[in-house]
Amino acid sequence: MLAERLAQSLPAEVFFCRGRLRRTMEQCWHDHDALVCIMATGIVVRTLAPLIEDKQRDPAVVVCDEQGRFAISLLSGHLGGSNELANRVAAVTGGWAVITTASDVQGKTALDLWARDMGLVVADRDGLTWAMGKLVNRGSVTLYSDYPLPDLPEDIQPTDRPQAADLVITAADEVQTTGCLLYARALVAGIGCNRNTPAEEIEQALQQACQEHHLARGSVARLASIDLKRDEQGLLAFARRHGLPLDFFTKDELNAVDGVSFSAVVLRATGARGVAEPAAVLASGGGRLLVRKMKWPNVTVAIAEIKNPFGANHG
């Protein structure tokens, strides 16, 4: 049985839909990241049409005929992984993977996958869609970056003019360009906080620090603090909520950082001359401070820049 062969090889669960197709498909749509539907394409389209929302969130959908001759990538081909899944299904069945996304058909770079693999945060999905269309129609796009870049695909051409670039890599929330902004994960936020500070206060403080200094919140790649905060629940919860790595440093490590602000209050409480600024500098690999410490009643924030976010490993 084809479904059982696929389930063993992928691996996957098998759901039999006879007599309860719509209910089963809806449940699988919400519970799983990818669906392989062994049935007619028209049935799948009519059943799933009311559920489709956004290719960033919709599960991958592959449709396969009962003989396994064709595996059709139907939905979420790139980011959702449907194209890759269709190839895997075809490898099991000995059939053909049917891929219709233009970039794949023409052998062009899939910009959404490239941006994901680079760790970039897309500021404007419509802008990226426009750039993908230009790449397919004209053969290439131009790219400006505030940071050193690795080798680029041949159809992404570097330029030193952000105003005219199709894609712009930056950590700034505003750039004079008509191109699509891609936020590099290039910022580290050093956090100092009082005991039992809620995650929401930390979130508001970091958001305000970014806004006041025209930095993209999406460019924050990690957090840092003193090791006395390893069990600070609000800080830990904030890091988990946003999937941000959290680095901790000893007072001696923090005190070894030059050129940062001194606080007698922090020194008495922690033994460190400061927390937010030196923690940000250390976690960024010695990057420059873009935001010196900003203070709120329970939170202190500083932001440093990773010199080469696409090079040395910062987690």
N, C-alpha and C positions, 0 to 999 in steps of 0.2 A: 504494500500500500504506500503510495507516494507520500502522504502526510507523515506516516511513521518513519519513512526513510529520511525525510527532511528533519524531523524532530530529533532523530538520533545524531545526525551529522551537524546540525547548526550550533548547539542544541536548542530545542524549543518545546513548548507545550502544544498539544493538539486539542482543538475544540471542534466538536461536530455541531453543525448549524442547522441540520435538516429540521424544518418545522418551527424553528425559533431563530431565524437568521438575523433579523434586525436587533433583537435583544442581545444576542451573543456578540455581534459585531460592535455594538455600542459599548458593551462592557469591556471587550478587548481593547477597543480604541482608547478608553480611559485608563486601563490598567497596564498597558504594555507600550514599549518604545518602538516596536516594529511588528508588522502583521504580514504574513504570507497567506494570501487568499487563493485557494485552489478552486476556482470557479470562473464563470464568464466575467469579463471586464465590465460589461454593462451593469451586471448585478452589483458589483462592488461600487461602481460610481454612483448608482442610484441610492444605495444603502448608506454610503459614507458622506454623500454631498452635504446633508444638513449638519454634519459634525465638523467639517473643515473650518478652521479658524485662521491659522498662521503657520507658515512653513517653518518658523523658528521653534514652534512647539508641537505641531502635529506629528504623530508617529510616522515612521517610514512605512510605505505600503507597496508590496510587490504582489502582482497577480500572476498566477501560474495555471496553465491548462492542466487537465487531468492526466495527460500523457507526459507532462514535464518537458514539452518541446520548446516552450517559450516562458521566460521569466521576465515580466514587464515591470519596470520601475515606474510606479504610478504617482506616488506622492513623496515629497520631502527627499528628493534625489541626492542633494549635496549634504547639507547640514544634518538632515535626518538619517542619512546613510542608505537610502533606498537603492541608489545605483550600485553601491558596494554589495548590498544584500542580494540584489538581482544576480550579480556575478557569482556569488556564493551558491545561490539556489541552482543556477545553471550548471555549475561545476558538479553538483550532486546528481542532478537529473541527466546530465549529458546533453542538455538543450542549449538554446541561445538566450543570452541576456539582451533584453530590448531596452536600450538607453536612448532617450530622445532629448535630453537637455543639450542646448546648442553648444555650450563650451566643450562638453565631452565629445559630441559628434565631430566638431571641428578641431579637436585636439588643443583647445585653448585652456588657459589657466582658469580654474573655478575660483573666482575672487573670494567668495564667501568661505570656502575651505582654506584658501591661502591665508586669509585674515585670521581665521580661527587657529590655524597651526602656528601663526606668528604671535598668538596671544593678544591680538588687537581687539579692542572694543569698538564696534561699529556705531558711530553716533547717529547716522541717518541711513536707515535701511533702504529707503527709496533712492537715496543718492548712490548707494552701492549697486542697486538694481540697474540704475542708469549707467554706471560705469561698466557693469558686466555686459550690458547691451552694446556699449561703444566698443568694448574689447572684441566682442563677437562680430560686430558689423565692420569695424575698421582695422582689426588685427592687433591692436595694442592700446595701452593706456599709459599715461604719465604719472609718476609718483614723486612726491617731495617728502622728505623725512627730516625731522629735527634731530634724529639719532642715527649713528652708523648702522648700515644695513648689511645683512648677509647677501650672498649671491641671489639675484632676482631671476625669476623666469624671463625668458627672452621677450615675452609680450608685455612685460611691465618695465617701462623705460624710466630711469631716474631723471629728475630735473632739479635745478636749483632755484626754480621760480614757483613758490607756493601759490601765487595768485592765479597761475595758469594750469596748475596740476589737476589731474582728474582725481587723484587720491592724495591725501595729506596725512602723514603720521605725526602726531604731536601729543603733548600732555596739556596743552592749553585748551580752554573751553570755547575760545573764539579765535578764529584765524581769518585773515582777509583772503578768501578763496571762494571760488564757485564749485570746487571739488568736494568730494565726500571726505569728512573727517574720520580718521581712524585713531582712536586713543591708544597710545602705547602704555603698557603696564610699567611705568617708569617712575612712580612716586612711592615713597615710604612715609607713613605717618607715625611719628613718635607720639605716644600717648602717656600722659600722667593723669592720675585720677585719685580722688578720695575713695576710701573704703565704701563699698556698697553703692557705688554710682551706677545707675541703670544704663543698660545698653542704649536706650533711647537718647540719653543726654550725650553720650559719646558720639552717637550718630549725628545729632544736631550740631555738635561742636565741629566735627570734621567737615560736615557739609558747609557750614558757614566759613570755615577756614579756606576751603577750596573756592567758594564763591567770591570771597573778598579779594583773593589773589588770582582770580581768573584761571583756575586750574580745573581740569576735568576730574570729577569724582571717580569716573570709570578708570582713570589712570592709576589710582591707588592700588599698588600690587601687594603690599604687605603692611603689617603693623609691628610696632616695637615698643617695649617698655622695660622697666627694671624687673629683676627676677623676684622681687617681693610681691609682684602682681600675678604670679603664676596661678594663684587660686582666686583671682578677682573675677567674680561670676559675670558681672556686667560686661567687662572687657572680653572675656572668653565667649560670651553669648553673641556679642557684636561681631567678633571675628568669624564665628561659625555661621552666622546669618548671611554673611557676604562671601564666605569661602576664602577668607584671607589668612595666609600664614601669619603666625604671631611669634616674633623673636623676643627673647628676654636676655638681658645683660646684667652682670654684677655691678655693684657700685664701683669697683676698681676699674672695670672696663669702661664704664661711663665717665669716670674721672680722668681717664687717659686721653679723652677727646679734647683737642684744643679749639679755641675760638667759639665756644658756646657760652650761653648765658649762665650766670651764677645765681643761686637762690639760697639764702641762709635758712629759710623755712624748710626747703626740700632737704638741705644738708642735715638739719637736725632730725628730720623724720626718717630719712633713708640712708644717710651716710654718703649720698651722691650730691655733687654740686648742682646737678640738674638731671632731668630725666628725658623729657620729650625731645629736646634738640640732640643731645649726644646719642640717644637710642636711634633716632631717625638716621643720623649720619652713619652709625655703625651698620645698621641693617641695609643701608643703601650701598655699602661697599666703599664708604668714604666720599659719597657724593656731596654736592654743595647744598646748603640750606636754601630752599626757595621761600619757606615761611618760617620765620623765627617764632618762638613760642607765643601762642595766643592763649589767654587765660579766661576761663569761665568759673563760676562758683565751685564746680566740682571736677572740672576737666581742664587739662592743658594739652595743646596740640602744636606740633611742629612738623614740617614736611621737608624732606630731602629728596633729591633727584638721583636716580640710578644713572650712572654715566652711560652705560651701554646695555640697555634692556634686552637686546637681541644677541648679546655676546656672553659674557661671564654669567654663570648660573647664580641667580639670587633666589633659588627655591622654586 
